[in-house]
Amino acid sequence: MGRILRLCLIFGLLIAGTELAQAAAGCDAVAGFDYRGAKISKIPNSQAYFYAITRMAIDADGAPNAYHPQNKGIDALANAGFPNGNWKAILVANPANPNEPFVQTEGEFAGYFISQTTLQDRSLPVTDIRRYVDSRQVPYIVFPGGFFALKGTGNFGDSGVAMNLDNGKESPFIVADAGPRDASLGEVSIRLAENLGGMNVNPRTGAGMPRGRFVYVVFPRTKSDPAWPVSGEQLQKRAQELLISIGGWERVRACIT
């Protein structure tokens, strides 16, 4: 190998090494903990944290047409634990007969059950579909029970932002529902999945879900009072302000490898 070629190679390696060092220096996140394969990283001088995962599952709860007694809702009755599971954790019980789910008696989705979300407008009756966070309309994420129990992960009503790293699509979200204690992160509403690139997402089969690597930034202790309802405009404004307060996506993406 000639002297000039060797010098060029050495120079190239030095430049590459410098760029890698600068990229590493650009990430100031603090390693938090691992939750069922998801690495949680914290933003210094902030309550915020983030994680990047490829898993996605769909939660249809809160949608007024999620479940139907004849199993013709947008999601399968088995996913609501009906009839032989713990359906009372998902379906609203009939106040007149708590041993059976309440069936809507009027409106566009008369004949359907009502599915509830953990985040609710408690000023409304339990049989009012507006009490719950509609998966079709609101971008939300689900906290597994075990994750929610951990100190510092936040509460229902907290805000966040998500991005599909493969296509650059992003969306605000709200923490709106609880999942099984041993579940993994990555369960989201229909609207959030579609905001991140999904099309005609089917909660029964997962068809139409976006593919890629998704990063979620959660801002604990940011829920409003009352925590619900929150308009789409309010959610967007709050999420963008919070993202800017930590240095924007650039600060987060510098830490995604």
C-alpha positions, 0 to 999 in steps of 0.5 A, a space after each residue: 500500500 502506498 504512503 499516500 493511500 495509507 495516509 488517506 485511510 488513516 485520515 478517513 478513520 480519524 474522521 469517522 472516529 471523530 463523527 462517532 464521538 460527536 454523535 455519542 457526545 450529542 446524547 445526554 440521556 441517562 440510562 434508566 432501566 429495562 422493561 420487558 425488552 424496552 430500554 427506558 432512557 431519561 432526559 436529564 433535568 426533566 421528568 421525561 423519558 423515552 423508549 424505542 421499540 418495534 412491537 405494536 398492538 392495538 387497543 380498541 377500548 373506548 370506541 363505542 363500536 368496539 364490542 357487540 353481543 353478536 361479536 360483530 364489533 371492530 374488536 373480538 369479544 374474546 379480547 374483552 374477556 366476554 363471556 367467560 373472562 374478566 369482562 368487567 375490567 373492560 365492558 361497562 356493567 349494566 347498572 340494573 343488572 351488574 352480572 351482564 354488560 350494558 348495551 347501548 340503547 340509542 345513538 349510532 351504535 345502539 345494540 353495542 356494548 360500552 368499553 371503558 378506558 382507565 382515563 375517564 370523564 367522571 362527571 358523566 354517567 358510566 353508561 355515557 360513551 363520552 365518558 371514555 377515550 375513543 380509540 378511533 379518535 384519540 391517539 393514546 398509549 396503554 400502560 401495562 400494569 407492571 409498568 404503571 406500578 413503577 415509580 416515575 413512569 407517570 399516570 393516566 392523563 399524562 402527555 407524550 409524543 411518538 414517532 415512527 423512525 422509518 417514515 418520520 410520521 409523528 403524533 402527540 398522545 395521551 396515556 389513557 388505558 391500563 393493560 395486563 400486569 405482565 404485558 409489554 409496552 407498545 399497545 396503542 389506540 387505533 388513532 395513534 397507529 394510523 397517525 404513525 402510518 397505519 391504514 384502516 387498522 383492524 384491532 381484531 387482526 392487526 391488519 393495517 398497522 404501521 411497521 417500523 421502529 417507534 420511539 415514545 417520549 412520555 412526560 410524567 406529571 403533565 395531566 390536566 385537572 380534570 385529566 379528561 376530556 382534552 381536545 385534539 388541539 389541546 393535546 397537540 399544543 401541550 405535547 409540542 410545548 413539552 417536546 420543545 422544553 426538552 430540546 425537541 426530537 433532535 435531542 431524543 434522536 441523538 440517543 437512538 441507535 
